[in-house]
Amino acid sequence: MKVISTNLGKPTKIVWNGKETTTGIYKFPVKEPLFLDSEDVHGDTVVDRKYHGGIYKACYLFSARNYPHWKAKYPHLEWDWGMFGENLTLDSLNESQIRIGSIYKLGSALVQITQPREPCYKLGIRFEDQNILKQFINHGFPGTYVRVLQPGTVRVGDSMQLAEESKNLLTVQEFYMLIFSKEKDQDVLELALKNEALPPNKREKLKKWA
């Protein structure tokens, strides 16, 4: 996997349900490399730290191979990398194969896969259509957040190389589908509850389904 774009966002004012708020989802490619720190990417905008940033959401990765699907659905938009709010656009990230808990060398940083991205209304605002939330869930390729185990710099052309594969078989896609399914697959649920790379609050919420 290779990094094809590094993206940062500036504070952007939006109006939702009659109220003005600020978001960092409007990210665009930048020429400079990104510095991945323990809780965020230097120079990026993280407004609501209850839902964004932090140890388990320090950096968001999304695959360029998903772009053609969404461009076909939303051809009227002005397309560029960073459309989904990702900090790093990779050429071939595959959520159906990447395991939560696996550790990767990414540029000079060392990162661990933690959780898929769950879409919120701000994605709908960027796409000018709240229907994208359901579409994004159904598509099943949400990208992934990572935990930064060793801060470092990432630039365009850098590789994301597996350093240590998780012994827990839970993939990003399997966990993503588990979150939104009404009937919880008990085998996948068991993997999730035992996966210590997942945020504790995520595992706690799932206990009621066991």
C-alpha positions as CSV (number, residue, x, y, z in Angstrom):
1,M,0.0,0.0,0.0
2,K,1.3,3.4,-0.9
3,V,0.3,6.9,0.2
4,I,-0.9,8.9,-2.8
5,S,-2.2,12.0,-1.0
6,T,-1.6,13.8,2.4
7,N,-4.7,15.8,3.4
8,L,-5.4,18.5,6.0
9,G,-8.5,20.5,6.9
10,K,-9.0,24.0,8.1
11,P,-11.9,25.1,10.3
12,T,-15.0,25.4,8.2
13,K,-18.3,26.9,9.4
14,I,-21.5,25.0,8.5
15,V,-25.1,25.2,9.5
16,W,-27.0,22.1,10.7
17,N,-30.6,22.2,11.9
18,G,-30.5,26.0,12.1
19,K,-27.4,26.1,14.2
20,E,-23.9,27.2,13.1
21,T,-21.0,24.8,14.0
22,T,-17.5,24.2,12.8
23,T,-16.0,21.1,11.1
24,G,-12.7,19.8,9.9
25,I,-14.1,17.3,7.4
26,Y,-13.2,19.6,4.5
27,K,-9.7,18.2,3.9
28,F,-7.6,18.9,0.8
29,P,-4.3,17.7,-0.5
30,V,-1.2,19.4,0.8
31,K,2.4,19.3,-0.5
32,E,4.1,18.9,2.8
33,P,4.4,15.6,4.7
34,L,2.2,15.0,7.7
35,F,3.4,14.4,11.2
36,L,1.4,11.7,13.0
37,D,1.3,12.3,16.7
38,S,-0.3,10.3,19.5
39,E,-3.7,12.0,19.4
40,D,-3.9,13.8,16.0
41,V,-2.1,14.9,12.9
42,H,-0.2,18.1,13.3
43,G,-1.8,21.0,11.5
44,D,-5.1,19.3,11.1
45,T,-8.5,20.6,12.4
46,V,-10.1,18.5,15.1
47,V,-13.2,20.3,16.4
48,D,-15.2,17.8,18.5
49,R,-12.8,15.6,20.3
50,K,-15.6,13.5,21.8
51,Y,-15.9,11.9,18.3
52,H,-12.7,12.8,16.5
53,G,-9.0,12.6,17.3
54,G,-7.7,11.0,20.4
55,I,-5.6,7.8,20.9
56,Y,-7.9,5.5,19.0
57,K,-8.6,8.0,16.2
58,A,-5.3,9.8,15.7
59,C,-5.3,9.5,11.9
60,Y,-7.9,8.4,9.3
61,L,-7.0,6.4,6.2
62,F,-9.1,5.8,3.1
63,S,-8.5,4.0,-0.1
64,A,-8.4,5.6,-3.5
65,R,-9.9,2.4,-5.0
66,N,-13.2,3.4,-3.5
67,Y,-13.3,6.8,-5.2
68,P,-14.7,5.6,-8.6
69,H,-17.7,4.1,-6.9
70,W,-18.6,7.4,-5.2
71,K,-17.7,9.6,-8.2
72,A,-20.3,7.7,-10.2
73,K,-22.9,8.4,-7.6
74,Y,-22.0,12.1,-7.1
75,P,-20.6,13.3,-10.4
76,H,-21.6,16.9,-9.7
77,L,-19.1,17.4,-6.9
78,E,-15.7,18.9,-7.2
79,W,-13.6,15.9,-6.6
80,D,-10.2,15.8,-5.0
81,W,-8.4,13.5,-2.5
82,G,-9.5,14.1,1.1
83,M,-13.2,14.1,0.1
84,F,-14.1,11.6,2.9
85,G,-12.2,13.6,5.5
86,E,-9.2,11.2,5.4
87,N,-5.7,12.4,6.4
88,L,-4.1,9.9,4.2
89,T,-5.3,8.5,0.9
90,L,-3.8,5.1,0.1
91,D,-3.8,3.4,-3.3
92,S,-5.1,0.0,-2.2
93,L,-6.3,-0.3,1.4
94,N,-8.7,-3.3,1.7
95,E,-10.9,-3.3,4.8
96,S,-12.0,-6.9,4.2
97,Q,-8.4,-8.1,4.8
98,I,-6.9,-5.7,7.3
99,R,-7.2,-6.9,10.8
100,I,-8.0,-4.7,13.8
101,G,-4.9,-4.8,16.0
102,S,-2.4,-5.2,13.2
103,I,0.6,-3.0,13.3
104,Y,2.1,-1.2,10.3
105,K,5.1,0.9,9.4
106,L,3.7,4.0,7.8
107,G,6.5,6.4,6.7
108,S,8.6,6.8,9.9
109,A,5.6,6.2,12.1
110,L,4.3,3.0,13.6
111,V,0.6,2.7,13.7
112,Q,-2.0,0.1,14.8
113,I,-5.4,-0.5,13.2
114,T,-8.2,0.4,15.6
115,Q,-11.6,0.9,14.2
116,P,-13.6,1.8,11.0
117,R,-15.0,5.2,10.4
118,E,-18.7,5.6,11.3
119,P,-20.3,8.3,9.1
120,C,-22.1,11.3,10.6
121,Y,-24.1,14.2,9.2
122,K,-21.0,16.2,8.4
123,L,-20.1,13.7,5.7
124,G,-23.6,14.4,4.3
125,I,-23.0,18.1,4.4
126,R,-19.8,17.7,2.4
127,F,-21.5,15.5,-0.2
128,E,-24.6,17.8,-0.1
129,D,-26.8,14.8,0.5
130,Q,-27.5,13.0,3.8
131,N,-28.5,9.9,1.9
132,I,-24.8,9.2,1.7
133,L,-24.8,8.0,5.3
134,K,-26.8,4.9,4.6
135,Q,-25.0,4.4,1.3
136,F,-21.7,4.6,3.0
137,I,-22.7,2.0,5.6
138,N,-24.1,-0.4,3.0
139,H,-21.0,-0.1,0.8
140,G,-18.9,-1.7,3.5
141,F,-15.6,0.0,2.8
142,P,-15.3,2.8,5.5
143,G,-11.6,3.3,5.7
144,T,-9.9,2.9,9.1
145,Y,-8.6,4.9,12.0
146,V,-5.2,4.1,13.5
147,R,-3.5,4.5,16.8
148,V,0.0,6.0,16.6
149,L,2.4,3.8,18.6
150,Q,5.4,5.7,17.4
151,P,5.0,9.3,16.1
152,G,6.5,10.0,12.8
153,T,6.3,11.7,9.4
154,V,4.4,10.4,6.4
155,R,4.7,11.8,2.8
156,V,3.3,11.0,-0.6
157,G,5.0,7.9,-2.0
158,D,5.6,6.3,1.4
159,S,4.6,2.7,1.9
160,M,2.3,1.2,4.6
161,Q,4.0,-2.1,5.4
162,L,2.8,-4.8,7.8
163,A,5.1,-5.0,10.8
164,E,3.0,-7.4,13.0
165,E,-0.3,-9.0,12.1
166,S,-2.9,-9.3,14.8
167,K,-3.6,-12.8,16.0
168,N,-7.2,-11.8,16.4
169,L,-8.8,-12.5,13.1
170,L,-11.3,-9.6,13.2
171,T,-11.1,-7.4,10.1
172,V,-12.1,-3.8,9.8
173,Q,-15.0,-4.7,7.5
174,E,-16.3,-7.4,9.8
175,F,-16.4,-5.1,12.8
176,Y,-18.0,-2.4,10.7
177,M,-20.8,-4.7,9.6
178,L,-21.2,-5.9,13.2
179,I,-21.8,-2.4,14.5
180,F,-24.7,-1.7,12.1
181,S,-26.3,-5.2,11.9
182,K,-29.5,-5.8,13.9
183,E,-28.6,-9.5,14.3
184,K,-25.1,-9.8,15.7
185,D,-23.0,-12.6,14.4
186,Q,-21.9,-14.2,17.7
187,D,-18.5,-15.4,16.3
188,V,-17.6,-12.0,15.1
189,L,-18.9,-10.5,18.3
190,E,-16.7,-12.8,20.3
191,L,-13.7,-11.7,18.3
192,A,-14.6,-8.0,18.9
193,L,-15.0,-8.4,22.7
194,K,-11.5,-10.1,22.9
195,N,-9.8,-7.6,20.6
196,E,-7.9,-5.2,22.9
197,A,-7.0,-2.9,20.0
198,L,-10.6,-1.7,19.9
199,P,-11.5,1.2,22.1
200,P,-12.8,0.0,25.5
201,N,-16.1,1.9,25.1
202,K,-16.8,0.1,21.9
203,R,-16.3,-3.3,23.5
204,E,-18.4,-2.3,26.5
205,K,-21.3,-1.3,24.3
206,L,-21.2,-4.7,22.5
207,K,-21.4,-6.8,25.7
208,K,-25.2,-6.6,25.8
209,W,-25.3,-8.6,22.6
210,A,-23.2,-11.5,23.9
